[in-house]
Amino acid sequence: MSNILRSRSTERVPATGTDHGRDAPTAPDSAELERFAARPIRPLRHPARWIITALVVVVALNFAQTLFTNPAWEWSKVGTWIVNPTILKGLRLTLLATGISAVVSLAGGILVALARLSKNPVLSSLSWLYVWVFRSLPLILVLIFLYNLGNLYPSIGIGIPFGPQFQVKTVSVLSDLTLGVVGLSLAQIAYTSEVVRAGLLSVDAGQLEAAKSLGIPRRRQFTRILLPQALRSIVPAFVNQIIGLLQASSLLFYVSLLDLFGVVQNLGSTYPTDIIPLLVVASIWYLVFTSVIGVIQYYIERFYARGAAREVPLTPLQRLRRAVGTRRPTGAIR
């Protein structure tokens, strides 16, 4: 009996856990670690990526060759027309109409979006009807209707329905520029309101619930809590709307406003041999101002990313400094 007990006491007890009786793995020794560290690190190969990159570069170089070697582009005339006073006058009109319409559409879009989200059935229904109408109608149709508004309503006014009203002649109040800005703004407000509404709905409802529980006034809830968080979603979409508004301003030519595109059209009729250089000039100016708007968008998005991103995106100057070896703190705003 004692022999049996002695033999059982000398048996290895199975390990618990995941080993199930097996010996635990031993740590590698220093020599093995040194051999592993000495192995060369080879990056993963991407042959398909390099082939596609080479094809894209070849196509881009061929396009650049035809762009600068084809005499039909007439680049010498482009340099002359791009600073022509008539072109610059049309450019100023384009920027003026776009700037005013952008400000009006942002303010109107916020109001219409708040009306859509209102619990008042009259406000929500009327705002929905407004968005539905102006998102359904083409912009050129809205502009032409406004241009012929004097034929529909020789005089416009405000007052008591079916009672006394203050009226003025439509032609004396609505100039061509005013009609163009009103037409662009009416259409843009409908799209901007949907952008603002989507941004407001993207904010977590718990934020407002916490603000209400703290007794914060409703106006302060909107200006200090809801809107700053919603702007992270609103800004990219609204800037795209501004770029679309800049391009849509070319339709003002059809309501007798000589914006940039209208001036190019008129000059192309007067100088038919210079139509290609004139179109290139218009394209260059549109590209320049779209690029400026894109830069402004980048810095606005960077500003509102401070509370959401762990690390604020680098500016182009900071990226250049990092590339040349001058490192700066990446989280600082400059």
N, C-alpha and C positions, 0 to 999 in steps of 0.2 A: 504493500500500500504506500509506503514511504517512497519507494522507487517511482511509482506512478506520479505522485505529487511532485517529486523532484524533476521528472521529465516534462511535466506540464509547465512548471515554473520557468524552465529554460526555453520554452517555445516563444518565438517573436510574436508580440501582440500586433494585430493589424492596425494600421494607422486610420484615423478617422478623417472625415471630409472627403475630398475628391481624389486622394491618393489611392485609397482602397488597397492598402497593403504594399504599395510600391514605394521604393525609396524616393525621397524628395530630390528634385533635380539640383545638381551642384552648380554653384556659381562659376562662370568661366574664369580661368586664371589670367594673370596679367599678360602672359605671352600670347594667349589667344586673342585678347583684346587688342594688343599691338598689331597682330597680323590682320585683324578685321579693320582697324583704323588705317592701315597702310594700303588697303585695296583702293584702287582709283575709282572715283565717282564719275560715272558716265551718264550724261543727260539722256532722257527719253527721246528717241528719234520720231519726227513727224514728217515723213516724206510727202504725204498728200498736201500738207499745209504749205510746204516749200514750193511744190509744183503750182498750186493755186496762186501763191504770191508771185511767182515768176510770170505766170500768165497775166495777172492783173498789172504788173509793172510794164510788161511788153505792150499791152493795150493802151495804158496811160501814156507811155512814151510815143507810141504811134499817133495818138490823138494830139499830144503836144507838138509833135513835128508838123502835122497838118495845120494846127492852129496858128503856128508862127511862120510857117513857110509858104502857106497858100496866099498868093497875092490878092485873092478875091476878098479877103477880110479887110484890106485897106487900113492897116493900123495907123498909118500916118494921118488919115482923116479922123480916126477915132480920137487921137490926141488933140486935134483941133476942135472937134465938136463937144468934147466932154466938159469944157469950161466956157462954152458959148453962153452969152447972157440970156438968150431965149430958153436954153435948156435949164439954166440955173433958176430962172423965174418959174418954170413949170415944176422944178424940184421943190422950191419953197412952198408952192401951193400944195403939193403932195404931202409934205411934212406937216404943214399947218392943218390940213383936213384930217390926216391920220392922228396927229396929237390930240386935237380937240375931241375927235370921235372916241379915242381910247379912254380919255378921262371921263367923258359922259357915259360911255358904255360900262365902265367899271362902277361908277356911282349908281347908275340905273340898274345894272345887273345885281348889285347887292340888295337894292330895294325890292326888285322883283323876286329874288331868291327868298328874302325874308317873308314876302307876301305868300309865296308858294308854301313855305313852312308854317305859316300862321294857322291858328285854329279857327280864325274867322272864315266862314264858308264863302263870303262875298269876295274877300281879298284873294283867297286861294283859287277860287274859280276864275276871277278876272285875270289874275296873273298867268294861270294855266292857259287861258284863251289867248292872251297876248303872245306867249311863247309858241303856242301851236300855230298861230297865224304867221308870224314873222320867220319861223323856221321852215314853213312850208313854201313861202314865196321866194322866188329868186331875187337877188339883190338888184339886178338890172330892172326888173319889173317894178320894184319899190321906187327906184330912182325915177323911172319914167312917169309913174303915177304922181309923184311929188312935183315933177317938172310941169305936169299938166294940171296941177292943183288949182291954178287960177281959172281954168276953164270950168272945173267942177264947182268951185266955190270962189266967186269973184271977190267976196269979202269974208273975213273970218273975225270972230269975236268971242266974248265970254260974258255971261250974265245969267239971269234967271231963265230956266227953260220955259218957253212959250210966253216970256215976259220981256222986259227991257234988257237990251244987251249993248255992250260997247263993241263996235265993229270998226275994222280998218280994211283997206284994200289989200288983198293977198299979195299982189305984185310989189307993193311998196314995202312990205314987211319981210318977205322971203326972197332974198337975193339968191343968185346961183350958188354961191359958196354956202349960204345957210341951208339951202335945199340939199346940197351934197352932204354936208355934215349931218343933217337930220336923217337923211336916208341911210347913211352908213351907221349912225348911232342906233336907229330903231332896229335894224337887223342885228347889229352886234350885241345889243342889250339882251336879246333873246338867247343867244349862245352863251354870253358871259354869265347870265343868271343860272344856267344849268351847271356851269363850271363852279360857281360859288356855292350853289346848293349841294353839289357832290362833295365839295371840300368841307362844308359845315357838317354834313352827315358822316364824314369820315372820322370826326373826333369822337372819342369814347364818351358814351353817355354818362359814365361814372364821374367824369370831370365836372359836368354841370350839376350832378346830384351832390357832389361834395361841396361845390360852391353854394348851392341852395342851403345845404345844412349849416354852412358857416354864416348865412345871412348876408351874402354879398349881393348888392343890387343887380337887377337884370342887365342894366346898361354896362356895368363893370364886368359882369360875366361875359358879355359878348365881346367887349373891346380888349379885355385883359386875359381872358382864358380861352374862349372859343375861337375868335378870329386869328390870334397868333398861331395857334396849332393848325388851323385850317389852311393858313397861307402856304404851308409846306406842300399841300396838294394843289392849291389854287394857282400859285405863281407859274409853274411850268406850263399848265394848260392855258392860262391867260396870256402869257407871252406868245404862245403859238397863235392865239387869237389876234394879237396885235400884228404879228407877221402876216397873217391872212388879211387883216385890215389894210395893211400897207399895200398888199398886192391887189386887194379889191378896190382901192382908190383909183386904179386905172380905168374903172368903169365910169368915173366922173366925166370922161371925155364924151360920153353919149348924152350928157345933159349940159353940153356947151361949157364945160369947165376944162381949161387947158392945163391939166396937171402934167407930170413928166411924160406919161404915155401919150397924152393928147398933143403935146408939143412935138414929140417925135413923129406922130402920125402926120401932123401938119407939115413939118419940115420934109418928111418923106414924100409928100405930094408935091412940094415945091422943088425939091432936089431929088428926083427919082433915082439918080445914079448913086446917091449916098445913102440909100435905104439900109444897107447892111451895116455900115459904120454907125448909123443912128440907132439901130436896134442893139448893137453892141454897147453903145454908150448907155442906153436905158438899162440894159442888163447889168452893167458894172455898177451903176448907182443903186439899183435894187439890192445887189449883192453886198455893197458896202453897208447900207443901212440895216439890212438883215443881220449882218455880222455884228454891228454895234449893238443891236437889240439882244443878240445872243450873249455877248459879253456882259451886258447889264443883267441879264437873266442869271448867268453863272454866279455873279457876286450876290445877287439877292437870295438865290437858293443856298449859297454858302452861309449867308447871315442867318437864315432861319434854320439851318441844319445844326446850329450850336447846341440846342437842347435835345436833339434826337440822335445825332451821330456820335459815336465814341471818339472819333477823330475828325476834325474839320478838314474838308478836302483842301489840297494844296492849290495855291494860286499858280498861274503860269510862271511868275517870277520865282516863286519858291521851288517849283519843279526844276527850273533852270539852275538855281543855286545847288540843288541836290545833285543834279547831273554833273556839274563841274566840281563838286566836292565840298561846297560851302553849306553845311547843314545848319538849319535853324529849327527851333521847336515847331512841330507841325500843327499843334493845336492853337497857336496864337493867331489872332486876326490882325491883318495889316492892311 
